Each structure stands twice: as structure tokens, then as C-alpha cells.
Amino acid sequence: GIELRKMHKGDLHSLLKLKEESWWGTHSTLIVNIEDQLKWYDSISHNQLYMIAMKKTEPIGIACYTEIDWFGRSLNISGSIYKQSREMNLVKAAFSCGLDFAFEVLNMQRVGAEVLETHAAAQHLEIGHLGFKVEGRRRRAVYKSGKYYDSIMMGILREEWEVNDRVVKYEGCCNENFDHNKAQQCITKLNRVMGVIPEAQ
């Protein structure tokens, strides 16, 4: 029930509010205003992608894809949900959608993530639900309200994502607008009409 669309300039005011709500994350949030948001938007590079998570017609959060290596097929993922949408089933669905997009649409082989050591809910979501593996720790990497905290580094590979019960259930394709079985039927029909004999498997 979650859809993703690319971020546009019209999202910047609400994203500024979201940033103010989510200052406790691993990111180093500066004190910003809408002019800063516009400068940031205009500076987005080819190896960054920002998608707005939608539930029906309402935006519920953002999925951030950074340090994208289009050749090596890897990226880092992060995200945030608006306060009014932080109900566990919706959060799980939105973060699942964001990860699935990275593997199914962007065709990644590896996705990395980072979470603050004090953020137990995020760790439970990313490790317990999404299947990330802990790969390391950046010691005293994040400064929050007068103290330094460690940042937990995580990653998930394509083959680890593919065996997740959630992914197996929808047979590796969460896109409701595309049917692989129907596509195969069309290929078979076209081959028959054209007299093409598929190579033996």
C-alpha cells in the first residue's frame, strides 16, 4: 500500500518540518531554513536520489539513497517518517518499500545503512524486520545534545534480501503494475507466432 515518487521542490517546506522532527538521527542536521533547503535541492548530485513515500495521496516520509555506485551496484539508504505517521505497521511498510526499491528497481547488489546506538526501534526494524547485518561501529561519531554516541554500521546483500519471508511471499516483485507471469505468457505466445524455438535450458 506504499508508493514512492521522486522528490520535487514542492516537498521542501514539509521536509524542513520533518528535519526538525527527526534531529535525533545519525545525520548532522544544521540549523536550516527554506533558502538552505533550496540550495541543497539544487546541489543534489547524480549519485543521490530522494523519494517521497506515499500512502494513497498523503506523503508519509522520505527514502534517501546516497553514495550510489551505479557501476558497483551499491548505495547507502536512510529515511524518516512524519510524526503523525509513526505507527509501527506503517513505518515497517514504508521502510520495506524503500529497501525493495533499492534492490528491485535500482538493481543494487548491496545496501548499507547507519543507525544511532541509542535508537533501539530503528535497530529492531532494520536488523529484525529488514534483515540487515551489523558490520561495524563508528565510535563517538555522532554528537547529540552535549554527548557523543557511537553509530552502528549495517549492510544487506541482494541474496540476503531475496530470502526474506516478505520478499519470498511476493516472489521478488513488489511492483503491482508489472506481472512477470503475464510477461512470460506474452513471450511464449510471441515465440509461437514467430516460429521461434527457445534455447534448451
Residue, then its C-alpha position, 0 to 999 in steps of 0.5 A: g500500500i506504499e508508493l514512492r515518487k521522486m522528490h520535487k521542490g514542492d516537498l521542501h517546506s514539509l521536509l524542513k518540518l520533518k528535519e526538525e522532527s527527526w534531529w535525533g538521527t545519525h545525520s548532522t542536521l544544521i540549523v536550516n531554513i527554506e533558502d538552505q533547503l533550496k540550495w541543497y535541492d539544487s546541489i543534489s548530485h547524480n549519485q543521490l536520489y530522494m523519494i517521497a513515500m506515499k500512502k494513497t495521496e498523503p506523503i508519509g516520509i522520505a527514502c534517501y539513497t546516497e553514495i550510489d555506485w551505479f557501476g558497483r551496484s551499491l548505495n547507502i539508504s536512510g529515511s524518516i517518517y512524519k510524526q503523525s505517521r509513526e505507527m509501527n505497521l506503517v513505518k515497517a511498510a514504508f521502510s520495506c518499500g524503500l529497501d525493495f526499491a533499492f534492490e528491485v528497481l535500482n538493481m543494487q547488489r548491496v545496501g548499507a545503512e547507519v543507525l544511532e546506538t541509542h535508537a533501539a526501534a530503528q535497530h529492531l526494524e532494520i536488523g529484525h524486520l529488514g534483515f540487515k547485518v551489523e558490520g561495524r561501529r563508528r565510535r563517538a561519531v555522532y554528537k547529540s545534545g552535549k554527548y557523543y554516541d557511537s553509530i552502528m554500521m549495517g549492510i544487506l546483500r541482494e541474496e540476503w534480501e531475496v530470502n526474506d519471508r516478505v520478499v519470498k511471499y511476493e516472489g521478488c516483485c513488489n511492483e503491482n503494475f508489472d506481472h512477470n507471469k503475464a510477461q512470460q505468457c506474452i513471450t511464449k505466445l510471441n515465440r509461437v507466432m514467430g516460429v521461434i524455438p527457445e534455447a534448451q535450458 
